[in-house]
Amino acid sequence: MPKFKVVIKKDCFFCDKLKEWLADKKIDVTFLDYLDPKDFDDPLMKNQTFYTIYCDFSACVESIPIVVKNDKEFYYGELWDLVNNQIIEEKAKEIFEI
């Protein structure tokens, strides 16, 4: 069974939409707030691939929320229909294997 982490931040529209969708589908995930110091200890926050792709020297703001599957597969933009501000249901179901 895959393990999922979702990097979020407070007051993030897309983060909230994804959290609601995941709760509705009863998908078990670990949420990591990139601004919360307690989450800095998670190995993902030290993963060079993750950091290089999604963050810069100041933050990971531009790419939030980020879905991480099994600590090695990263998803962001492919989840979103930005014209309609909603999750692409088919892609999300594929990523989360439901």
DSSP file (Angstrom, degrees, kcal/mol; ACC not computed):
  #  RESIDUE AA STRUCTURE BP1 BP2  ACC     N-H-->O    O-->H-N    N-H-->O    O-->H-N    TCO  KAPPA ALPHA  PHI   PSI    X-CA   Y-CA   Z-CA
    1    1 A M              0   0    0      0, 0.0     0, 0.0     0, 0.0     0, 0.0   0.000 360.0 360.0 360.0 128.5    0.0    0.0    0.0
    2    2 A P        -     0   0    0      0, 0.0     2,-0.4     0, 0.0    67,-0.0  -0.279 360.0-136.8 -68.5 154.0    1.5    3.4   -1.0
    3    3 A K        -     0   0    0     26,-0.0    67,-3.5     2,-0.0     2,-0.4  -0.927  19.6-157.7-111.4 137.1    2.3    6.0    1.6
    4    4 A F  E     -A   69   0A   0     24,-0.5    26,-2.0    -2,-0.4     2,-0.4  -0.918  14.1-176.8-120.8 140.8    1.4    9.6    0.9
    5    5 A K  E     -Ab  68  30A   0     63,-2.4    63,-3.3    -2,-0.4     2,-0.5  -0.976  10.0-160.0-125.6 145.0    2.6   12.9    2.2
    6    6 A V  E     -Ab  67  31A   0     24,-2.6    26,-2.6    -2,-0.4     2,-0.5  -0.981   9.4-146.8-128.6 120.5    1.2   16.3    1.2
    7    7 A V  E     +Ab  66  32A   0     59,-2.6    59,-1.6    -2,-0.5     2,-0.2  -0.754  35.0 159.6 -87.0 124.9    3.2   19.4    1.7
    8    8 A I  E     - b   0  33A   0     24,-2.8    26,-2.0    -2,-0.5    27,-0.3  -0.690  29.0-145.7-131.8 179.8    0.8   22.3    2.5
    9    9 A K    >   -     0   0    0     -2,-0.2     3,-0.7    24,-0.2     6,-0.1  -0.969  35.5 -89.3-146.9 159.8    0.7   25.8    4.0
   10   10 A K  T 3  S+     0   0    0     -2,-0.3     3,-0.1     1,-0.2     5,-0.0  -0.354 107.1  17.7 -67.9 146.8   -1.9   27.6    6.0
   11   11 A D  T 3  S+     0   0    0      1,-0.2     2,-0.6     2,-0.1    -1,-0.2   0.876  85.5 145.4  59.4  41.7   -4.5   29.7    4.1
   12   12 A C    <>  -     0   0    0     -3,-0.7     4,-2.6     1,-0.2     5,-0.2  -0.950  41.3-154.8-113.6 115.4   -3.8   27.9    0.8
   13   13 A F  H  > S+     0   0    0     -2,-0.6     4,-2.3     1,-0.2    -1,-0.2   0.921  95.8  44.1 -54.3 -51.2   -6.9   27.5   -1.4
   14   14 A F  H  > S+     0   0    0      1,-0.2     4,-2.3     2,-0.2    -1,-0.2   0.845 111.4  54.4 -68.3 -32.9   -5.6   24.5   -3.3
   15   15 A C  H  > S+     0   0    0      2,-0.2     4,-2.8     1,-0.2    -1,-0.2   0.942 109.9  47.1 -62.4 -46.7   -4.3   22.9   -0.1
   16   16 A D  H  X S+     0   0    0     -4,-2.6     4,-2.3     2,-0.2    -2,-0.2   0.904 111.3  51.1 -62.5 -42.1   -7.8   23.2    1.5
   17   17 A K  H  X S+     0   0    0     -4,-2.3     4,-2.2    -5,-0.2    -1,-0.2   0.922 112.8  46.0 -60.9 -44.1   -9.4   21.7   -1.7
   18   18 A L  H  X S+     0   0    0     -4,-2.3     4,-2.8     2,-0.2     5,-0.2   0.914 110.6  52.5 -67.2 -42.3   -7.1   18.8   -1.7
   19   19 A K  H  X S+     0   0    0     -4,-2.8     4,-2.3     1,-0.2    -1,-0.2   0.910 111.0  47.9 -59.4 -42.5   -7.5   18.2    2.0
   20   20 A E  H  X S+     0   0    0     -4,-2.3     4,-2.5     2,-0.2    -1,-0.2   0.920 112.3  49.0 -63.2 -44.3  -11.3   18.1    1.6
   21   21 A W  H  X S+     0   0    0     -4,-2.2     4,-1.9     1,-0.2    -2,-0.2   0.926 112.2  47.9 -62.4 -45.7  -11.0   15.7   -1.4
   22   22 A L  H  X>S+     0   0    0     -4,-2.8     5,-2.3     2,-0.2     4,-0.5   0.898 112.3  49.1 -63.5 -41.2   -8.7   13.4    0.5
   23   23 A A  H ><5S+     0   0    0     -4,-2.3     3,-0.9    -5,-0.2    -1,-0.2   0.912 109.9  51.9 -64.1 -42.2  -11.0   13.4    3.6
   24   24 A D  H 3<5S+     0   0    0     -4,-2.5    -1,-0.2     1,-0.3    -2,-0.2   0.869 113.8  43.2 -61.5 -37.4  -14.0   12.7    1.4
   25   25 A K  H 3<5S-     0   0    0     -4,-1.9    -1,-0.3    -5,-0.2    -2,-0.2   0.460 109.2-126.6 -87.8  -2.3  -12.2    9.7   -0.2
   26   26 A K  T <<5 +     0   0    0     -3,-0.9     2,-0.5    -4,-0.5    -3,-0.2   0.895  48.5 165.5  57.1  44.3  -10.9    8.6    3.2
   27   27 A I      < -     0   0    0     -5,-2.3     2,-0.6    -6,-0.1    -1,-0.2  -0.811  35.8-129.9 -94.6 127.3   -7.3    8.5    2.0
   28   28 A D        +     0   0    0     -2,-0.5   -24,-0.5     2,-0.0     2,-0.3  -0.663  42.0 156.5 -80.6 118.2   -4.7    8.3    4.7
   29   29 A V        -     0   0    0     -2,-0.6     2,-0.5   -26,-0.1   -24,-0.2  -0.943  40.8-127.2-137.4 159.2   -2.0   10.9    4.2
   30   30 A T  E     -b    5   0A   0    -26,-2.0   -24,-2.6    -2,-0.3     2,-0.4  -0.948  25.8-148.1-104.7 126.0    0.5   12.8    6.3
   31   31 A F  E     -b    6   0A   0     -2,-0.5     2,-0.5   -26,-0.2   -24,-0.2  -0.812  11.3-168.3 -96.5 134.5    0.3   16.5    6.0
   32   32 A L  E     -b    7   0A   0    -26,-2.6   -24,-2.8    -2,-0.4     2,-0.7  -0.984  11.0-151.2-122.5 120.5    3.5   18.6    6.3
   33   33 A D  E >   -b    8   0A   0     -2,-0.5     3,-2.1   -26,-0.2     6,-0.3  -0.818   8.1-150.1 -91.1 116.8    3.3   22.3    6.6
   34   34 A Y  T 3  S+     0   0    0    -26,-2.0    -1,-0.1    -2,-0.7   -25,-0.1   0.654  96.6  52.2 -66.1 -11.4    6.5   23.7    5.2
   35   35 A L  T 3  S+     0   0    0    -27,-0.3    -1,-0.3    24,-0.0   -26,-0.1   0.493  88.2  92.9 -96.9  -4.9    6.2   26.7    7.6
   36   36 A D    X   -     0   0    0     -3,-2.1     3,-1.9     1,-0.1     4,-0.5  -0.800  66.2-150.7 -95.1 115.6    5.9   24.5   10.7
   37   37 A P  G >  S+     0   0    0      0, 0.0     3,-1.1     0, 0.0     4,-0.4   0.787  93.8  64.3 -56.0 -29.5    9.2   23.9   12.4
   38   38 A K  G >  S+     0   0    0      1,-0.3     3,-0.6     2,-0.2     4,-0.1   0.797 100.3  53.2 -65.7 -25.0    8.0   20.5   13.8
   39   39 A D  G X  S+     0   0    0     -3,-1.9     3,-1.4    -6,-0.3     6,-0.3   0.581  86.1  82.9 -85.0  -9.7    7.6   19.2   10.2
   40   40 A F  G <  S+     0   0    0     -3,-1.1    -1,-0.2    -4,-0.5    -2,-0.2   0.752  81.7  64.9 -64.8 -22.7   11.2   20.1    9.3
   41   41 A D  G <  S+     0   0    0     -3,-0.6    -1,-0.3    -4,-0.4    -2,-0.1   0.639  75.0 108.4 -76.6 -13.1   12.4   16.9   10.9
   42   42 A D  S X  S-     0   0    0     -3,-1.4     3,-1.4     1,-0.1     4,-0.4  -0.434  78.4-126.7 -64.9 135.9   10.6   14.8    8.3
   43   43 A P  G >  S+     0   0    0      0, 0.0     3,-1.5     0, 0.0     4,-0.4   0.792 106.1  67.5 -55.2 -29.0   13.0   13.2    5.9
   44   44 A L  G >  S+     0   0    0      1,-0.3     3,-1.7     2,-0.2     7,-0.2   0.892  91.8  59.7 -58.5 -39.0   11.2   14.7    2.9
   45   45 A M  G <  S+     0   0    0     -3,-1.4    -1,-0.3    -6,-0.3    -5,-0.1   0.649 109.6  44.0 -66.6 -13.0   12.2   18.1    3.9
   46   46 A K  G <  S+     0   0    0     -3,-1.5     2,-0.5    -4,-0.4    -1,-0.3   0.343  83.8 118.9-109.0   3.5   15.8   17.0    3.5
   47   47 A N    <>  -     0   0    0     -3,-1.7     4,-2.6    -4,-0.4     5,-0.2  -0.601  54.8-153.0 -75.0 118.3   15.2   15.2    0.2
   48   48 A Q  H  > S+     0   0    0     -2,-0.5     4,-2.8     1,-0.2     5,-0.2   0.874  92.5  51.8 -62.9 -40.2   17.4   16.8   -2.4
   49   49 A T  H  > S+     0   0    0      2,-0.2     4,-2.2     1,-0.2     5,-0.3   0.953 112.7  45.6 -61.9 -49.4   15.2   15.9   -5.3
   50   50 A F  H  > S+     0   0    0      1,-0.2     4,-2.5     2,-0.2     5,-0.4   0.947 116.2  45.3 -56.8 -51.2   12.1   17.3   -3.6
   51   51 A Y  H  X S+     0   0    0     -4,-2.6     4,-1.8     1,-0.2    -1,-0.2   0.893 112.5  50.4 -64.5 -41.6   13.9   20.5   -2.5
   52   52 A T  H  < S+     0   0    0     -4,-2.8    -1,-0.2    -5,-0.2    -2,-0.2   0.894 117.3  39.1 -64.9 -40.7   15.5   21.1   -5.9
   53   53 A I  H  < S+     0   0    0     -4,-2.2    -2,-0.2    -5,-0.2    -1,-0.2   0.903 129.4  24.0 -77.0 -41.9   12.3   20.7   -7.9
   54   54 A Y  H  < S+     0   0    0     -4,-2.5     9,-0.5    -5,-0.3     2,-0.3   0.549 113.4  51.5-109.6  -9.4    9.8   22.5   -5.6
   55   55 A C     <  -     0   0    0     -4,-1.8     5,-0.2    -5,-0.4     2,-0.2  -0.803  50.7-163.5-127.1 165.7   11.6   24.9   -3.4
   56   56 A D        -     0   0    0      3,-2.2    -2,-0.0    -2,-0.3    -3,-0.0  -0.614  54.2 -72.8-128.2-164.1   14.1   27.8   -3.6
   57   57 A F  S    S+     0   0    0     -2,-0.2     3,-0.1     1,-0.2    -2,-0.0   0.746 129.4  39.1 -67.9 -21.0   16.2   29.4   -1.0
   58   58 A S  S    S-     0   0    0      1,-0.3     2,-0.3     0, 0.0    -1,-0.2   0.820 122.0 -47.1 -99.6 -33.5   13.3   31.1    0.7
   59   59 A A        -     0   0    0      1,-0.0    -3,-2.2    -5,-0.0    -1,-0.3  -0.985  40.8-101.4-178.6-179.0   10.4   28.6    0.6
   60   60 A C  S >  S+     0   0    0     -2,-0.3     3,-1.3    -5,-0.2     4,-0.2   0.044  72.2 126.0-109.8  21.2    8.3   26.1   -1.3
   61   61 A V  G >   +     0   0    0      1,-0.3     3,-1.3     2,-0.2    -1,-0.1   0.826  61.6  58.1 -53.8 -44.0    5.5   28.6   -1.8
   62   62 A E  G 3  S+     0   0    0      1,-0.3    -1,-0.3    -3,-0.2    -7,-0.1   0.734 110.2  41.9 -65.8 -23.2    5.1   28.4   -5.6
   63   63 A S  G <  S+     0   0    0     -3,-1.3    -1,-0.3    -9,-0.5    -2,-0.2   0.167  84.6 164.7-113.5  18.3    4.4   24.6   -5.7
   64   64 A I    <   +     0   0    0     -3,-1.3   -50,-0.2    -4,-0.2   -56,-0.1  -0.636  53.5  40.4 -86.3 140.2    2.1   24.1   -2.8
   65   65 A P  S    S-     0   0    0      0, 0.0     2,-0.5     0, 0.0   -57,-0.2   0.605  74.4-179.7 -81.5 151.2    0.4   21.6   -2.3
   66   66 A I  E     -A    7   0A   0    -59,-1.6   -59,-2.6    -2,-0.1     2,-0.5  -0.975  16.3-148.7-118.7 126.8    2.8   18.9   -3.3
   67   67 A V  E     -AC   6  75A   0      8,-2.7     8,-2.6    -2,-0.5     2,-0.5  -0.823  12.2-166.9 -95.7 131.4    1.8   15.2   -3.2
   68   68 A V  E     -AC   5  74A   0    -63,-3.3   -63,-2.4    -2,-0.5     2,-0.6  -0.978   2.9-160.7-122.9 123.1    4.6   12.8   -2.5
   69   69 A K  E >> S-AC   4  73A   0      4,-2.8     4,-2.1    -2,-0.5     3,-1.9  -0.905  74.6 -17.8-107.8 121.6    4.0    9.1   -3.0
   70   70 A N  T 34 S-     0   0    0    -67,-3.5    -1,-0.2    -2,-0.6   -66,-0.1   0.790 112.6 -75.7  55.8  32.0    6.4    6.6   -1.2
   71   71 A D  T 34 S+     0   0    0    -68,-0.3    -1,-0.3     2,-0.2     3,-0.1   0.616 130.5  63.2  60.0  15.1    8.9    9.4   -0.6
   72   72 A K  T <4 S+     0   0    0     -3,-1.9     2,-0.5     1,-0.2    -2,-0.2   0.541  80.5  72.2-143.1 -14.7   10.0    9.3   -4.3
   73   73 A E  E  <  -C   69   0A   0     -4,-2.1    -4,-2.8     2,-0.0     2,-0.4  -0.931  62.0-163.0-109.1 130.1    7.2   10.3   -6.7
   74   74 A F  E     -C   68   0A   0     -2,-0.5     2,-0.4    -6,-0.2    -6,-0.2  -0.922   8.7-179.2-119.0 135.4    6.2   14.0   -6.7
   75   75 A Y  E     +C   67   0A   0     -8,-2.6    -8,-2.7    -2,-0.4    -2,-0.0  -0.991  21.8 128.0-133.8 139.3    3.0   15.5   -8.1
   76   76 A Y  S >  S+     0   0    0     -2,-0.4     3,-2.0   -10,-0.2     4,-0.3   0.131  71.3  32.0-145.1 -85.6    1.7   19.0   -8.3
   77   77 A G  G >  S+     0   0    0      1,-0.3     3,-1.7     2,-0.2     5,-0.1   0.770 106.6  68.3 -59.7 -31.3    0.5   20.7  -11.4
   78   78 A E  G 3  S+     0   0    0      1,-0.3    -1,-0.3     3,-0.1    13,-0.1   0.618  93.8  61.5 -67.5  -9.6   -1.0   17.6  -13.0
   79   79 A L  G <  S+     0   0    0     -3,-2.0     9,-3.1    12,-0.1     2,-0.4   0.613  94.4  78.5 -85.3 -13.8   -3.7   17.5  -10.2
   80   80 A W  E <   -D   87   0B   0     -3,-1.7     2,-0.9    -4,-0.3     7,-0.2  -0.832  54.9-160.3-118.7 135.3   -5.2   20.8  -11.0
   81   81 A D  E  >> -D   86   0B   0      5,-3.2     5,-1.8    -2,-0.4     4,-0.8  -0.888  22.8-174.9 -95.6  96.8   -7.6   22.3  -13.5
   82   82 A L  T  45S+     0   0    0     -2,-0.9    -1,-0.1     1,-0.2     5,-0.0   0.703  75.6  61.9 -74.6 -19.3   -6.5   25.9  -13.0
   83   83 A V  T  45S+     0   0    0      1,-0.2    -1,-0.2    -3,-0.1    -2,-0.0   0.912 119.5  26.2 -68.6 -42.2   -9.2   27.4  -15.3
   84   84 A N  T  45S-     0   0    0     -3,-0.3    -2,-0.2     2,-0.2    -1,-0.2   0.373 104.9-125.7-102.5   2.9  -11.9   26.0  -13.0
   85   85 A N  T  <5 +     0   0    0     -4,-0.8     2,-0.3     1,-0.2    -3,-0.2   0.921  68.8 115.3  52.3  51.7   -9.9   25.9   -9.8
   86   86 A Q  E   <S-D   81   0B   0     -5,-1.8    -5,-3.2   -68,-0.0     2,-0.2  -0.951  70.9 -91.8-144.4 165.4  -10.6   22.3   -9.1
   87   87 A I  E     -D   80   0B   0     -2,-0.3     2,-1.2    -7,-0.2    -7,-0.2  -0.518  36.3-121.1 -74.1 140.9   -8.9   18.9   -8.8
   88   88 A I     >  -     0   0    0     -9,-3.1     4,-2.6    -2,-0.2     3,-0.3  -0.757  28.9-159.3 -82.4 100.3   -8.7   16.8  -11.9
   89   89 A E  H  > S+     0   0    0     -2,-1.2     4,-2.6     1,-0.2     5,-0.2   0.860  83.5  51.9 -54.1 -46.4  -10.6   13.9  -10.5
   90   90 A E  H  > S+     0   0    0      1,-0.2     4,-1.8     2,-0.2    -1,-0.2   0.913 113.1  44.4 -61.0 -44.3   -9.3   11.2  -12.9
   91   91 A K  H  > S+     0   0    0     -3,-0.3     4,-2.6     2,-0.2    -1,-0.2   0.903 112.8  51.6 -68.0 -41.0   -5.7   12.1  -12.3
   92   92 A A  H  X S+     0   0    0     -4,-2.6     4,-2.7     1,-0.2    -2,-0.2   0.908 109.2  50.2 -62.8 -41.4   -6.1   12.3   -8.5
   93   93 A K  H  <>S+     0   0    0     -4,-2.6     5,-2.4    -5,-0.2     4,-0.4   0.883 111.0  50.2 -64.4 -37.3   -7.7    8.9   -8.5
   94   94 A E  H ><5S+     0   0    0     -4,-1.8     3,-0.8    -5,-0.2    -2,-0.2   0.941 113.0  45.1 -64.9 -47.4   -4.8    7.5  -10.5
   95   95 A I  H 3<5S+     0   0    0     -4,-2.6    -2,-0.2     1,-0.2    -1,-0.2   0.925 118.9  41.4 -62.0 -46.1   -2.2    9.0   -8.2
   96   96 A F  T 3<5S-     0   0    0     -4,-2.7    -1,-0.2    -5,-0.2    -2,-0.2   0.369 108.9-125.3 -88.0   5.3   -4.0    7.9   -5.0
   97   97 A E  T < 5       0   0    0     -3,-0.8    -3,-0.2    -4,-0.4    -4,-0.1   0.901 360.0 360.0  54.9  51.3   -4.8    4.5   -6.5
   98   98 A I      <       0   0    0     -5,-2.4    -4,-0.2    -6,-0.1    -5,-0.1   0.352 360.0 360.0-124.6 360.0   -8.6    4.6   -6.0
